[in-house]
Amino acid sequence: AERFGVSDAAMEKGILAIGNVIDTQAEYPDTVVASALWHFEPTLQAALAAISAGSFTAANYGVYSFMKEGGCSLAPLGTFEGKVPAEALALVAEKDAAIRSGSMAVEINDEEPTST
């Protein structure tokens, strides 16, 4: 969860949560299993390079937030180290490597989420 409200609700209900954008595991050591971290640096570097080259234009710089471009990563497991099955960790490592190499494309769904 990017905002603390989601982690607060998960903690109150005794369920696990996944962090988003920032790592809040230090604040929720028994609730936040892991986090998907956003790194702004690749986006900024691409824009600054275009400015330096005199070729900056309005463009979709969102692609630089993708894992393949170094724009996101997975936080360490921290307090959940040793609690996640080895098979799951191996699968995550395999998918992480495939995404970074470009051999696996991740479909982006920008539709508004709906309740189930």
C-alpha positions as CSV (number, residue, x, y, z in Angstrom):
1,A,0.0,0.0,0.0
2,E,1.3,3.4,-0.9
3,R,-0.7,5.1,1.8
4,F,-0.8,4.1,5.4
5,G,-4.6,3.6,5.5
6,V,-4.4,0.4,3.6
7,S,-1.7,-1.0,5.9
8,D,-3.7,0.2,8.9
9,A,-6.8,-1.6,7.8
10,A,-4.8,-4.8,7.0
11,M,-3.2,-4.7,10.4
12,E,-6.5,-4.2,12.1
13,K,-8.0,-7.2,10.3
14,G,-4.9,-9.3,10.8
15,I,-4.3,-9.8,7.1
16,L,-1.1,-9.2,5.1
17,A,-0.5,-6.3,2.7
18,I,1.8,-5.5,-0.2
19,G,3.4,-2.1,-0.2
20,N,3.3,0.1,-3.3
21,V,5.6,3.0,-4.3
22,I,7.3,3.2,-0.9
23,D,8.4,0.5,1.6
24,T,6.3,0.8,4.8
25,Q,7.4,-2.5,6.3
26,A,9.3,-0.7,9.1
27,E,6.0,0.8,10.3
28,Y,4.1,-2.5,9.8
29,P,6.6,-5.3,10.4
30,D,4.0,-8.0,10.8
31,T,1.6,-6.8,8.0
32,V,3.6,-5.6,5.0
33,V,5.2,-8.6,3.4
34,A,7.0,-6.7,0.7
35,S,6.8,-3.6,-1.4
36,A,6.9,-2.7,-5.1
37,L,9.2,0.4,-5.1
38,W,9.1,3.3,-7.5
39,H,12.3,4.9,-8.6
40,F,11.9,8.4,-10.2
41,E,15.6,8.6,-11.3
42,P,15.2,6.9,-14.7
43,T,12.4,9.3,-15.6
44,L,14.3,12.3,-14.5
45,Q,17.5,11.2,-16.3
46,A,15.6,10.7,-19.5
47,A,14.1,14.1,-19.4
48,L,17.4,15.8,-18.4
49,A,19.2,13.9,-21.3
50,A,16.6,15.2,-23.7
51,I,17.0,18.8,-22.3
52,S,20.8,18.6,-22.6
53,A,20.5,17.4,-26.2
54,G,18.1,20.2,-27.1
55,S,15.4,17.6,-28.0
56,F,13.0,17.7,-25.0
57,T,9.4,17.5,-25.9
58,A,6.2,16.6,-24.1
59,A,6.1,12.8,-24.1
60,N,5.0,9.8,-22.2
61,Y,7.9,9.5,-19.7
62,G,5.9,6.8,-17.8
63,V,7.7,4.0,-19.6
64,Y,10.8,4.9,-17.5
65,S,8.9,3.8,-14.4
66,F,8.8,0.3,-15.7
67,M,11.0,-2.4,-14.1
68,K,12.7,-3.0,-17.4
69,E,14.0,0.6,-17.4
70,G,15.0,0.5,-13.7
71,G,12.0,2.5,-12.7
72,C,10.8,0.0,-10.1
73,S,12.0,-2.9,-8.0
74,L,11.0,-5.2,-5.2
75,A,12.0,-4.2,-1.6
76,P,13.8,-6.8,0.5
77,L,11.6,-9.1,2.5
78,G,12.9,-7.8,5.8
79,T,10.8,-9.2,8.6
80,F,9.3,-11.8,6.3
81,E,12.7,-13.2,5.4
82,G,12.5,-17.0,5.9
83,K,8.7,-16.9,5.9
84,V,8.1,-16.9,2.2
85,P,8.4,-20.4,0.5
86,A,11.5,-20.9,-1.5
87,E,9.5,-21.9,-4.5
88,A,7.7,-18.6,-4.4
89,L,11.0,-16.7,-4.1
90,A,12.5,-18.6,-7.1
91,L,9.4,-17.8,-9.2
92,V,9.7,-14.1,-8.3
93,A,13.4,-14.0,-9.1
94,E,12.7,-15.8,-12.4
95,K,10.0,-13.3,-13.4
96,D,12.1,-10.3,-12.2
97,A,15.0,-11.4,-14.4
98,A,12.6,-12.0,-17.4
99,I,11.1,-8.6,-17.1
100,R,14.4,-6.8,-16.8
101,S,15.8,-8.7,-19.8
102,G,12.8,-7.9,-21.9
103,S,11.8,-11.5,-22.5
104,M,8.6,-11.0,-20.5
105,A,6.3,-8.1,-21.2
106,V,3.9,-6.9,-18.5
107,E,0.5,-5.8,-19.7
108,I,-0.6,-2.5,-18.2
109,N,-4.2,-2.2,-17.3
110,D,-5.2,1.5,-16.6
111,E,-8.8,0.7,-16.1
112,E,-10.4,1.9,-12.8
113,P,-10.5,-1.0,-10.4
114,T,-13.9,-2.5,-9.5
115,S,-15.0,-4.2,-6.4
116,T,-15.6,-8.0,-6.5
